[in-house]
Amino acid sequence: MTMSFGARPRAVLASLGTLGLVLAAAASPASAADGTPATPTQLFNGYRHCSTDADRPSYRWAADGLVVEGIPGITDTTGTSRAAVRYQAWPVTDPTRITTVTRDHVTPGFEAPATLPASALADGQTYAWQAQTVVGDAVSDWSAPCYVTIDNTRPSQAPTITSPNYPPDGWHEGGEPVEFTLSAGGVDDVEGFEFSWQPDLPVIGTPIGDYGIPQPVDPYSNTKYFKRADALGGSATLSLVPPTGSGPMTLWVRSLDRAHTGSAITSYTFRVTSGAPTVTPAVPEPEFGEPTEFTLRPDPGLQAKSPIVSYSVQTSGGRDDETFDVAARADGTATVELALDGIYGEHLQVTSKSANGWVSDAAWWSTSYDTTATVTSDTYPENGSGGGVGVPGTFTFAPKVKDVVSYTYTFNDGDPEVTVPAGADHTASVEWTPATDGWYDLTVYATTRSGIRLAPYDYFFTVN
């Protein structure tokens, strides 16, 4: 039969390499060694393990059919032949109503999927199915029956969400994890809940391993997004730290039934006031490039609820921007020394982290610098006219910051750059004689001893 992935598109996340092998096996007859067929192994339905316990069937969505699969078994190999896997399914309430599907041209050692048609599977009905290997005219014993209940009905109600410490009305001081109670909303087949601080909830999928073997994972093992209810149709409690420290916060939640089909998504919004730390430099206006100590102080409310243990500091606009953590003292304060070297200015973004995991919103501190050179000329004044063709003029460069060792300049875009050293007073003078009259743009930038190329300055003038 032709291979069909009948389950929902979200049911499988297969690697292209493995999928290509399986498709190739379906496209042409595969060689298999002659021998005694053995009962298939690695049985799955809907990419989840089959259940051989009639009292604990697997629950699967099958509105487009149900993929069943197993690996054919062959022993005593001597020659070559073709193998197949045959599947039979029937309602446990009527074993005479048998549906049979076969997967032909199977490569031994690989999964052999086939699709039980949706027309043979009633919603809410439990079915048994089994598999056997076929090699030529020989067949293996049937496998032990697998049991699966068809659940094509999503939970009819979205869950309800409540929070005792962050009610939805008004603004609340942060600093404590948010306690949530999620309830099934009266739907008796809810197994658990899926939640996120983003409206797009994660997709539940099954990766496919070597030989096409599904690798089912219990979604509730991922506690970042899933929580099992305390009982079928029951509730669950969460203790979560929001992803941001202040402002409107929204948690998005849906219920999941035993087939992992989701209900409609609902949301819960609450509001948190700012708990940003304060950032104070040792001097009101730190000098460019000079090491300056900054004191970081916690929001008193956050410190009272759970001690601040560290700060995250992010610099931007500087020569080497970075993000790093600073440990806090017992009183929640911390100090950090920074040499601000952004040629136009620099910004600090600081958040605090509490012992209970709460991360505050960010405090911002910034300063601006003018690191351009000062340019003067008596013969060719800035934004004016003077001199003339063949008339030399002297241009003097002076710094606005410390430790300048050279200046680089060019007259008009496209001309070669020229670098001259600064004198003991950190200034430099150059003489220039125009070959033509008209408008000129003198561009100059200084360089410090540590190699920082400072901001350029454009000096405009006209030659008479």
N, C-alpha and C positions, 0 to 999 in steps of 0.2 A: 504494500500500500504506500501511498505517498505520505511523506512525513508531514505532520501538522502540529504546530504549537498552538493548541486550542485555548490555553489559559489566557487570562488578561495580560495585556502587554506589560504591565508592571510586575508580573509574577516572576520574571527571570531576568537576571543580569548576566548573560553568558559572555565569555571571552570569545573574540572572533576566531582565534586559532582553534579552540576546541570545537566551536560550532561548525567551522569549515570542515573538520574531519568527519563530523557526523553527517553533514549534508553530502559530502562526497560518498559516504557509505550508502546513502539512500539513492544516489544518482545512478549507480551502476552495480551489478552483482559483485559481491565481495567473495574472495576465496576463503574458505574455511576448511579445516582439515576434517576428513571423514572420521567418524568415530561414534561413540555412544553419546547421545544428547543427555545433558544433565539439567536438573531443575535450575531455572534462572535465579540469579542473586541480585542484590542491590535494587530492591523494588521501591518505587516511588509513585505517588499519585499527586498530580498538581505540584510537582517539584518539592514535595515534603515526604518524609518517611511514611511508608505504609504502616498501618497499625494492625497487628494480628490479634488484638484483643477486641472481641465483639462488643464488650461493654464500654470500650473507650475508643470509638472510631475517630479517624481524622476528619476534620471539617474542611470542606473545600468549596470554593465558588466554581461553578461549571456551566454558566449560561451559554458559553460557546463550546462546550464539550470539556472533557476531562482527560488530560494527558496521563497515561499510565506507562510505566517503563521498567525494564529490568535488563540485566546483562545475561545473554544466553550462555549456557554451560555446555562444554563439549569435552569428552575424555577419549582416551585411546586413539589418538590421531594417527592416520596412516596416509591418506590421500588428500584430495581436494573436493569440496562440494560447496553448496550454499546452505546457510542457516537462516532460520526465521524464528520469531517469537510470537506465540499465539496468546491472546488474552480473552478471558471470559468474565463477564460481570452479570450480576443478578440482584434484584431486591431481596433483602434478607427475609421479607415477608412472603415472597413467592419465588423460591429457587427454580421454578420451571421457566421463568421468563429470562432466558439467557441471551445476552448480547455478546457476539464474538467479533473481535478485530485482530488482524494479523499484521505484523511488521516483517516484510520480506527483505531479502538481500542484506542480511545483518553481518557486520564484521564482529567476529567473536572478540570478547573483551571490552566492547563498547556498549553503552546504553542503547536500547532499541525502543524508542518512544512510539506510541500509537495513541490515537485519540478515540475515546469512547464518545459517541455522538450525544449532543445535548438532548436530542429527542428521546433518548433512552434513559435519561436521568431526571427524575422529578425532584423539584425543590422540597426539602424537608425529609426526603426518603434516605434511608441507609442502605448501602449496597455492599456486597462482597465481590471481590474480584481475585483472580489468580492467573498465573502465567506458566507456560511450558515452552521448552525449546523444541524446535522442529529441524531435523537434518534429513533431507530427502524424504523417505517414507517412515523414518524413525522419529519417535517423540519421547520426551522425558516425562517423568511424573509431574503432576501439577504442583505448583508451589502452595504453601499454606495460604489460606484466604487472607486478603487484606480487607479492612473495613473502612468505609468512608461515607460520611453523611454530607449530602448536597445542601449547601446553604447559599442560595442566590438572592437572599433578601437582606439588604443592608439594615443596620439598626434604624428603627423608625423615628427616633428622637435624638436630637443633639444632647450631649451631656449638660449637666448644670455645674456651675463653678461658684464657689464661695471662698472668702478669705476673712478670717477673724481679725487679723492685724493690719490689713490694708484694704478696708472697704472701698467700694467704687466711688463714693461721694467725697468731695473735698480733697485737700492736699495733706500729705502725711510725711513726717520726718522719716528718712531712711535709716539704714544701719543694721537692720535685722532681716534675715531671710524671710521671704514671703511664704506664709503657710496657706496652702490651697486644699480644698476638699473637692474632688471630682465625683459626681454621681451619675449613674446610668440613665437617669431621667425616666425610670419606670420600665426600661427595656430589659427583659429578663435573660437575654442571651449575650449580654455584653461581657466580654472576658477581661477587657482592660481599656487603657486610654493612650492616645498619642498626643504629645503636646510640644509646643515650640514657642519661642519669642518672636518667630517670623510666621507670616500667614501661610507660606508654602511649607507644608509639613513633609518630612522625609518620606521617600518611597520605600515600601517594604518589598524587598527582592530576595532572590535566591541565586547566589553565584554558582557557576557550573565549573566543576573541577576537571581533572584529567579523565579521559575516556567518557566524557559527557556525564559524569556522575554529579548530581546536584549536591550542594553543600548547605543544607538548611541550617538557619540560625534562628534561635528563639529571639524575636524582636525585643522581648521584655528584659533580655540581658543587657540591652543598651539603655541604661537608666537616665541618660541625658534626654531621651525623647519618649520613653515608654514606661508605663507603670501598670502592672497587673492589678485588677480589682481584688478586693479582699474575699469576694465570692462571686459566682456567676450572677450578673445583674446587680452587683454591689457597687462599692465606692472605693476610692483610693485617696491617700493624702500625699501631698508634695511639700517639700521645703526647698525653695529655689531662690537663688541670688539673681536679680535682673542683670541683663548685659550692660546696661548703662546706669549711672548713679542718680539721675534726676530726670524730671519731666514725666510726661504720660508714658505708662508702661502697659503693654497688652500681651496677654498670654492667649494662644490659640490652641484649641483642644477639640479632638473628636473621639468618639467611642469606637472600639473595635470588637467585632464578634469573633467567634472561634475560628472562622475562616479568614480572619484578619481583614474583613471588609469594613470600611469606615463609615460612620454616620456623617451627617452634615457637620460642618465645622462651626463651632461657636467661639466666642472670645470674651475675655474679662479685662477691663481697663481700669487702672488706678493711677494716681498721680503722686509723685515724690518730690519734695522740695530739695533745693541744692544743699549738698554737704561737701562742697569743694574745699580743699585746704587753702591756706594762705601762703604766698611766696614773697619773702622779703629779702632784698639784697642788703649787704652790710653798709653800702653807701647808696644814696638816692639815685645817682647816675653813674653806673660802672663805666670805667674807661675802656675804650676799645683795646682788646688783647690783654688787659690786665687781669690776673686772677682775682676773682671776687667770691666771697662766701655768701651763700644764700641759706636762709633759715626756712624750713618747711614746718608749718603748724597745722594740726588737724582741726576739723570742725568739732566743736565741743560736744555736740549731740552724738556724732558718730563715735567719738572717743569714749563717751559715757556708756554707750550700748555695747561696744566691743572694742578693745584697745587697738589702735593703729599699729601695725607691725612693720609696714614698709611703704615706700613711695615709688612710683614709676615716674621717671623724668624723661621727657622727650625734648630735644633741642631741634630747632629748624632755622634755616637762614644762615647758619655758620659754615665754616670751611669743612668741617667733618661732623655732619649731623649724626646723632646717636640717640638711642633709647636705653636706659639703664635703671636698675633698682637701687634704692638706698634704704638701709635698715633704719627703723625708728628706735628712739630711746624709750624708756619705760613711760615717760610722760607723753609719748606720741609725737615728739618733735624730731627733726633730723636736720643735719647741715650738709651742704654739698658745695664744693669749690669749682667754679667754672671760669674759663677765660673766653669771653665772648669775642668772636672774630668774624662775625658776619659783616661784610663790607657795606651793607646797607642797613644792618640791624639784625637782631636775633630775637627768637621767641622761645619761651619755655612753656611746656604743657605738663602739668603735674597732677596725678591722681593718687589718692591714698588707698591702702588695702587694710581691712580690718582682720582681726584674728578669725572671725567667723566667715571670711571670704568675701564680704561686701567690698565692692570697689566704688569709690566716689566718682562723681562727675569731675571734670578737669578744671583746674585753675589755670588761668593764662597770665603770663607776664611777658612783657616785650619792651625792647628799647630800640631806638633808631640811631644810626651813625651817619655822619657825612665824612667819608674818607677820601673825597676828591682832593686833588692838589689845587692850591691857589695859584693862579697865573696872572702876572702883571707885565705890562710893557708901556713905556713912555711914548715910543714912536708909533706903535700900533695898538691904541687903546681898545679894550673889549667893547663890542657892539658899537664901535665908532670907525672912523676912517683916519688915515694918516700916512706918513711916509710917501713912498712912490717906488716905481720900478727902479731897481738898482740901489735903493736906499736901505742900508742894513738896519735891523732893529734887534734889540735885546729883549729876551723873554725870560722872566725869573719864575721858577717853580718853588713853592713852599708847601710844607705838609700841614695837615690838620690833625694828624695822629702821630704817635711816637715811633721812633726807630725806623724811619724811612732811610733806605740806603741807595736808591736810584730812582730815576724817572725815565719813562719811555714815551716818546712823542712822535707824531706824524702831522704834516701839513696837508690837509685834504685827504679824503678817502682814496686808497689805492697807492699812495706814496709809501716808500719803505719806512718801517719803524726804526727809530734811532734811540738807543739807551745811553744815558749819561749818569755818572755816579753823583751822589749827593755829597756835599761838603760836610765839614765838622758840625755845622749848624743845621744839617739835614736839608739845605736848599741847593738849588742848582740854577745856572743861567746858561742860555744858549743864544748864539747870534744867528740871525737868518736874514737873507737878502732875497726879496721877491724878484722873479724874472718877468712877471706879468702883473697887470693891475687887476682889480676886481675883488670879489668876495672870497674869504678863506675861512677854513675851519681847522683850528689847531686842537688836536685831541691828545690829552696827557693822562697817564696814570702812574702812580708811585708803587714801589715794591718795598716791603719791609725786610728786615734782616732774616726773619723766619720764612721768607719766601712767599708771603701773601701778596697777591696782586690786588691792589686797592681799586676802588671805583674810578672809572674814567671821567674826565671833565672835558667838555667842549667849549673852546674859547673862539668866539666869532669876531671877525674884524674885516675891514675893507682897505685895500691898497689903493691910494690915489693914482 
